[in-house]
Each structure stands twice: as structure tokens, then as C-alpha cells.
Amino acid sequence: MYTTSFPVDRLKDIPTPFYYYDLDLLRHTINTMKAEADKDSYHIHFAVKANNNPRILGIIAEAGLGADCVSGGEIRMALEAGIPASRIVFAGVGKDDWEIELALDSRIFCLNVESAAEMKVINDIARRKGLTAPIALRINPDIDAHTHDKITTGRKETKFGINIGLISDAMELVKESANLKLTGIHAHLGSQITDLDVFRALAERFNDIQDFFEDEGLPLQHINFGGGLGVDYVEPDNCIPDFAGYFNIFRQGTEARPGQSLHFELGRSIVAQCGTLIAKTIYVKEGETKNFAVINAGFTELIRPAMYDAWHHIRNISSKLPPEDYDVVGPLCESSDVFGTDRSINGITRGDLIAIQTAGAYGEVMASQYNARPLPKSYFSDSI
């Protein structure tokens, strides 16, 4: 168990709202994950979409992790952070031409290809450049991730990947494309997956798909299982995800071929728990049926509750008063600007600091300037 502590005396003078990162917790999480992944020399590509803060990416690079990028901008950020191109994979259902060119020019490890149309464009661009593009086919395995519909990506009705029924056509296109080199297959079932049996189903599905590719004379150098491992938002002190259980599923369930490498694209499970959104209480509004704690952060700083009905643990780190029930809400002119309802929180008064925990993933990276609000700053446990 790791309990995040907040140095209130140092935080209270920082203009709010802001993101606070516990770097000891980040490094502890990375080391715990690596200890499990290194048992089988698994390759980890951090999903940059979860958090692209340069300081965070620098620590990711120092730990020797690769990067999973879904835009040209993320490729550039990964390279600038010191992540070698040979450890970068490029996914995304809508890669623009300039992004493909950047990936090829940078000599990244692999492009995870999501459609026949994309394969044709990559082949044309690679031919024009006199290059061979390393690709992995992103397979849509039609597996329900049992997570929120807006972050489920592995069902056949979603926009992602090549449906199983179209794999044969994709393989024929690979064989006809002189400037494509098929090196592997890839899948990503979704995000915040807490039912580990979902990953067991993916390992089994990929065993069958591998056999199919080998029968077609296309052996695979690598398999990329994507990411999606969830975290505990309810009990943030139980904050290290079950990396051992996660990797053990693939260790036991995957029929890896000799010399074949296994790759994973973890994001949320690495960074979510180290980040906290800190806001200041503007008002305590007494209603007829409930009390509202109005804080100066909104879904502009953390959109997950408004977009996904997500639950985050909320603490008053300024108060030791007895708990009372509050709706914790933001200042935006939207009814969805609510962080939590009927929350039991230590008694809140104007000026108290409110900590919304487990905000290190899809917090800062999704911040917006809606209502002409300025983007908040980030602060780190080793430099305040």
C-alpha cells in the first residue's frame, strides 16, 4: 500500500487549480510494473495519450520504456523526451499523410495499421520515399472489454481495427504491397479494464489468429496486446495495479513462437495514481436539499466525470473537521460540471484545498480552455 501525502504548507500558496504529481509514486509504479514485465522481457510502450507532460515523459524515458503514440505530435514529444524511435509504435485510425511521413522518416519501430485504405496510403508514401514501412495489423477481435462504452475499442461495431472477417483480404494486400513489411499483429480492447478475464480471451484469440497467419506463410515477429489495465479510483491508497496478475495472463495464455517478442501499451495504469488535481474552495453553497462545495476547477481541468461519469476520490486536505455530505462542483456554466455527488468529506470552508485524486491519466492531457479559462500549471513533489 502507498499513501499519497500532500504537503499542504507548500501547496497552499500555489495559484489554483493545478496538477500535483507525486514522482516517488510514479517511479514506484514504474519499477513495480517493470519487475513483472522483465521476467519475460516484455516490451512496454507507454501510451502517451494518457499523459504527455514533458517531465512525466522524461521519467518514462529514463526508465527505458518505449512509447505508444496516436498522433504525429505525440511522436515528436516522445522523441524530444529521449525515447528512442526504435521503441515507438504509431497507432490511430486516422493517420494523416504528414504523420505517416514523420513516422517513416524517424524510423520508428512499427505502424499499427487499422484498415486496407490506410495500408495503401502507407505503401504509396513509403514507395515515394524509397523505404519499407514496418507494419502490424491492428485486429478488431470483437471482444467486449466490459468497460464504459466510450472507451471500448475491441468490438466489431467500433471504428478501430480490422475485423476478423477481413483479415484474409488484408493479408493479400500485404503480399501485393512491395513497400510494406508485416512484422506483427496488434489489438487494443479499451481502457480502464478491471475484468482480467478480458485479457485472457484476447490471448486465446491471438493464438488462433497467429496460426492463420502462419498457414498463409506470414510468420509474425511480434505481438502487441495493447493496454487497458484499469486502476482503483475508489481506494487511491491501494494504488498499484495488479501488474503481476495482468502479465501472468499473457505468460500462461500466449503461445509465443521462438524469437517472437511480446509488446504492451500501458498508460493509465502507470500514471493515473501519481497525479492529483488541486483546487480551492470558492464557496460553500447551502441548498434546501444538499450542500454544494463550489471549487475553482471544472471539467476544463478534469473532464472524466462529465464525459464518462467517472468516479474520483475527493479529499479536503485543509481540514480535520468532522465529515459532511457535499456535491463537489465546478464553476463552469454547464450542469455536467460536477466532480462528485453526496460525498462525505471533512467539513469544507471557503479557501480549503480540495484534492481530486487519481488524475494523472486523462487529466492534464485533456484540459481545455472552455469559458476562456487559462490552462493550469503542473507542479512536482521534488520541486515545490
Buried (B, 14 or more C-beta within 10 A) or exposed (E): EBEBEBEEEEBBEBEBBBBBBBBBBBBBBBEBBBEBBEEBEBBBBBBBBBBBBEBBBBBBBEBEBBBBBBBBEBBBBBBEBEBBBEBBBBBBBEBEEEBBBBBBEBEBBBBBBBBBEBBBBBBBBBBEBEBBBBBBBBBBBBBEBEBBEEBBBBBBEBEBBBBBEBBEEBBEBBEEBEBBBBBBBBBBBBBBBBEBEBBBBBBBBBBEBBEBBEEBEBEBBBBBBBBBBBBBBEEBEEBBBBBBEBBBBBBEBBEBEEEBBBBBBBBBBBBBBBBBBBBBBBBBEEEEEEBBBBBBBBBBBBBBBBBBEBBBBBBBBBBEEEEBEBBBBBBBEBEEBBBBEEBEBBBBEEEBBBBBBBBBBBBBBBBEEBEEBEEBEBBBBEEE
